[in-house]
């Protein structure tokens, strides 16, 4: 399951989406996530499906590689569906014991499953097609207007980029620790859900030690190289908008406008 986490990983290939300015991808991802909550019926989600499938196709990232990231949130997805299925009141369709499934509950559970799935896949596309360095530059440029309010934009962008970069590293470290403990007789598979959760506790101590060690090594490396923050820093590859970025902005605005129109009509 740990290997199925795709958030924070980069898939190197040559595609139109990979070549887009990171600011376009950040803005597009934000608008796509917002649009998922704009629609309030299944007809309104048709453009979202078309938009996502088109982006995945243009990115040249294997669809199976993106979908496997859903396995990591499968438990959360099922929990959300079941919770909405049995707690939403309305027209009762099926009733047993003290539980009842309503028409509104099925609709809400369906929306929740759809939104959560598309949230994960949509966010994964951005990290799979954008290198950590470009992501940092895009965040810093995109939030540049906040410098007027004395917000440390560069530091925030750097922290977010490092956090995303460390996700696959910590996943790999966790996998190594699990294999080492299994070789020493640890059991992470048998038992009920509570027992499995308790068996994961011994992983936390070595994982935290490893994470703090890596963070300390990174801090020492940045200090040794004279890192002093964003003031006065230049870019080896400055971000420059191209014609394809302008076209992408128009497509994003058109998509979002269509989602709003469908909400009003239906």
C-alpha positions as CSV (number, residue, x, y, z in Angstrom):
1,X,0.0,0.0,0.0
2,X,2.9,2.4,0.8
3,X,4.1,2.0,-2.8
4,X,0.7,3.1,-4.0
5,X,1.2,6.7,-2.7
6,X,1.8,8.9,-5.8
7,X,1.4,12.3,-4.3
8,X,4.7,14.1,-4.2
9,X,6.3,11.9,-6.9
10,X,7.4,13.1,-10.3
11,X,6.9,11.1,-13.5
12,X,9.6,12.1,-16.1
13,X,8.3,12.2,-19.6
14,X,7.9,14.7,-22.4
15,X,4.3,16.0,-22.7
16,X,2.4,19.2,-23.2
17,X,1.4,19.2,-19.5
18,X,5.0,18.7,-18.4
19,X,6.1,21.7,-20.5
20,X,3.4,24.1,-19.1
21,X,4.5,26.8,-16.7
22,X,4.1,25.6,-13.1
23,X,1.9,28.7,-12.3
24,X,-0.6,27.5,-14.9
25,X,-0.7,24.0,-13.4
26,X,-1.1,25.3,-9.8
27,X,-3.9,27.7,-10.9
28,X,-5.5,24.9,-13.0
29,X,-5.4,22.5,-10.1
30,X,-6.9,25.0,-7.7
31,X,-9.7,25.9,-10.1
32,X,-10.4,22.2,-10.8
33,X,-10.6,21.4,-7.1
34,X,-13.0,24.4,-6.5
35,X,-15.1,23.3,-9.5
36,X,-15.7,19.9,-7.8
37,X,-17.7,21.7,-5.1
38,X,-19.4,24.1,-7.5
39,X,-21.3,21.3,-9.2
40,X,-24.3,19.9,-7.2
41,X,-25.6,17.2,-9.6
42,X,-24.1,14.5,-11.7
43,X,-24.8,16.3,-15.0
44,X,-22.5,19.1,-13.7
45,X,-19.7,16.6,-13.2
46,X,-19.6,15.6,-16.9
47,X,-17.2,18.5,-17.8
48,X,-15.0,17.6,-14.9
49,X,-14.7,14.0,-16.1
50,X,-13.9,15.2,-19.7
51,X,-11.4,17.8,-18.4
52,X,-9.6,15.3,-16.2
53,X,-9.4,12.6,-18.8
54,X,-8.1,15.1,-21.4
55,X,-5.4,16.3,-19.0
56,X,-4.3,12.8,-18.1
57,X,-4.1,11.8,-21.8
58,X,-2.1,14.9,-22.6
59,X,0.3,14.3,-19.7
60,X,1.3,10.9,-21.0
61,X,1.4,9.5,-17.5
62,X,-0.1,6.0,-17.4
63,X,-3.6,6.1,-16.1
64,X,-2.9,3.0,-13.9
65,X,-0.1,4.9,-12.2
66,X,-2.5,7.6,-11.2
67,X,-5.4,5.4,-10.1
68,X,-3.1,3.2,-7.9
69,X,-2.7,6.3,-5.7
70,X,-6.4,5.8,-4.7
71,X,-5.5,2.6,-2.8
72,X,-3.8,4.7,-0.2
73,X,-7.1,6.5,0.7
74,X,-9.4,3.5,0.1
75,X,-10.3,3.2,3.8
76,X,-11.0,6.9,4.1
77,X,-13.1,6.8,1.0
78,X,-15.2,3.8,2.2
79,X,-15.6,5.4,5.6
80,X,-16.9,8.7,4.1
81,X,-19.3,6.8,1.9
82,X,-20.7,4.6,4.7
83,X,-21.0,7.6,7.1
84,X,-23.0,9.6,4.6
85,X,-25.0,6.6,3.5
86,X,-26.4,5.9,7.0
87,X,-26.5,9.4,8.6
88,X,-28.3,11.5,5.9
89,X,-32.0,11.8,6.6
90,X,-34.6,11.8,3.9
91,X,-36.8,9.5,1.9
92,X,-36.1,6.0,3.3
93,X,-35.4,3.3,0.6
94,X,-34.0,0.4,2.8
95,X,-34.3,0.1,6.6
96,X,-32.9,-2.6,8.9
97,X,-32.4,-2.6,12.7
98,X,-31.8,1.1,13.6
99,X,-30.1,1.9,10.3
100,X,-31.7,3.2,7.2
101,X,-30.5,4.1,3.7
102,X,-32.2,7.2,2.2
103,X,-32.3,8.5,-1.4
104,X,-30.5,11.7,-0.2
105,X,-27.9,9.5,1.5
106,X,-27.1,7.6,-1.6
107,X,-26.8,10.9,-3.6
108,X,-24.5,12.5,-0.9
109,X,-22.4,9.4,-0.6
110,X,-22.0,9.3,-4.4
111,X,-20.9,13.0,-4.5
112,X,-18.5,12.4,-1.7
113,X,-16.8,9.4,-3.3
114,X,-16.6,11.3,-6.7
115,X,-15.2,14.4,-5.2
116,X,-12.6,12.7,-3.0
117,X,-11.4,10.5,-5.9
118,X,-11.1,13.4,-8.2
119,X,-9.4,15.5,-5.5
120,X,-6.6,13.0,-5.2
121,X,-6.2,12.3,-8.9
122,X,-6.3,16.0,-9.7
123,X,-3.7,16.9,-7.1
124,X,-1.5,13.9,-8.2
125,X,-1.4,15.2,-11.8
126,X,0.3,18.4,-10.7
127,X,3.0,16.7,-8.7
128,X,3.5,14.0,-11.3
129,X,4.1,16.5,-14.1
130,X,6.1,19.2,-12.1
131,X,9.6,18.9,-10.6
132,X,10.1,20.0,-7.0
133,X,12.2,23.0,-8.2
134,X,9.6,24.2,-10.7
135,X,6.9,23.7,-8.1
136,X,8.8,25.9,-5.7
137,X,9.4,28.6,-8.3
138,X,5.7,28.5,-9.4
139,X,4.5,28.8,-5.8
140,X,6.8,31.7,-5.1
141,X,5.9,33.5,-8.3
142,X,2.2,32.8,-7.9
143,X,2.0,34.1,-4.4
144,X,4.4,37.0,-5.1
145,X,1.6,39.6,-4.5
146,X,1.5,38.6,-0.8
147,X,4.9,40.2,-0.3
148,X,3.1,43.5,-0.1
149,X,1.6,42.3,3.2
150,X,5.1,41.2,4.5
151,X,4.3,37.5,4.0
152,X,7.4,35.3,3.7
153,X,6.4,33.9,0.3
154,X,9.8,32.3,-0.5
155,X,10.0,30.5,2.8
156,X,6.4,29.2,2.5
157,X,7.0,27.9,-1.0
158,X,10.2,26.3,0.0
159,X,8.5,24.5,3.0
160,X,5.7,23.2,0.8
161,X,8.1,22.0,-1.8
162,X,10.2,20.2,0.7
163,X,7.1,18.6,2.4
164,X,6.0,17.2,-1.0
165,X,9.5,16.1,-1.8
166,X,9.8,14.2,1.5
167,X,6.5,12.2,1.0
168,X,8.0,9.5,-1.3
169,X,11.3,9.5,0.7
170,X,9.4,8.8,4.0
171,X,7.2,6.2,2.3
172,X,10.4,4.4,1.1
173,X,11.9,4.7,4.6
174,X,8.7,3.3,6.1
175,X,8.8,0.4,3.7
176,X,12.4,-0.4,4.6
177,X,11.6,-0.3,8.3
178,X,8.6,-2.6,7.9
179,X,10.7,-5.1,5.9
180,X,13.4,-5.1,8.6
181,X,10.8,-5.7,11.3
182,X,9.1,-8.4,9.4
183,X,12.5,-10.2,9.0
184,X,12.7,-10.1,12.8
185,X,9.3,-11.7,13.3
186,X,6.9,-8.7,13.3
187,X,3.4,-9.3,12.0
188,X,1.6,-6.5,10.2
189,X,-1.0,-8.5,8.3
190,X,-3.0,-10.8,10.7
191,X,-5.6,-9.7,13.2
192,X,-8.5,-7.2,13.1
193,X,-8.3,-3.6,12.3
194,X,-7.4,-2.5,15.9
195,X,-4.6,-5.1,16.1
196,X,-3.2,-4.0,12.8
197,X,-3.2,-0.4,14.0
198,X,-1.4,-1.4,17.2
199,X,1.2,-3.3,15.2
200,X,2.1,-0.1,13.3
201,X,3.0,1.7,16.5
202,X,6.6,0.3,16.6
203,X,7.2,1.9,13.2
204,X,6.7,5.4,14.5
205,X,9.8,5.7,16.7
206,X,12.4,4.7,14.0
207,X,10.4,6.7,11.4
208,X,10.4,9.9,13.5
209,X,14.1,9.4,14.2
210,X,14.9,9.0,10.5
211,X,12.7,12.0,9.6
212,X,14.4,14.3,12.2
213,X,17.8,13.1,11.0
214,X,17.0,13.9,7.4
215,X,15.6,17.3,8.4
216,X,18.8,18.0,10.3
217,X,21.0,16.9,7.4
218,X,19.0,19.1,5.0
219,X,19.3,22.2,7.4
220,X,23.1,21.7,7.7
221,X,23.4,21.4,3.9
222,X,21.4,24.5,3.3
223,X,23.4,26.4,5.9
224,X,26.7,25.2,4.5
225,X,25.8,26.5,1.1
226,X,25.0,29.9,2.5
227,X,21.2,29.8,2.2
228,X,19.7,33.0,3.7
229,X,16.2,33.0,2.4
230,X,14.6,34.6,-0.7
231,X,16.0,38.1,-0.4
232,X,18.4,38.9,-3.4
233,X,18.2,35.4,-4.8
234,X,18.1,34.9,-8.6
235,X,16.9,32.0,-10.7
236,X,19.0,29.9,-13.1
237,X,15.8,29.3,-15.2
238,X,13.4,32.2,-14.7
239,X,9.7,31.4,-15.4
240,X,8.5,33.0,-18.6
241,X,5.0,32.6,-20.0
242,X,4.6,31.2,-23.5
243,X,1.7,31.0,-25.9
244,X,0.7,27.6,-24.7
245,X,0.3,28.9,-21.2
246,X,-2.0,31.7,-22.4
247,X,-4.2,29.1,-24.2
248,X,-4.2,26.9,-21.1
249,X,-5.5,29.8,-19.0
250,X,-8.3,30.4,-21.5
251,X,-9.3,26.7,-21.4
252,X,-9.3,26.7,-17.6
253,X,-11.5,29.8,-17.4
254,X,-13.9,28.3,-20.0
255,X,-14.1,25.1,-18.1
256,X,-14.8,26.8,-14.8
257,X,-17.4,29.1,-16.4
258,X,-19.1,26.0,-17.9
259,X,-19.3,24.4,-14.4
260,X,-21.0,27.5,-13.0
261,X,-23.5,27.7,-16.0
262,X,-24.4,24.0,-15.5
263,X,-25.0,24.6,-11.8
264,X,-27.4,27.4,-12.6
265,X,-29.2,25.5,-15.3
266,X,-29.6,22.2,-13.4
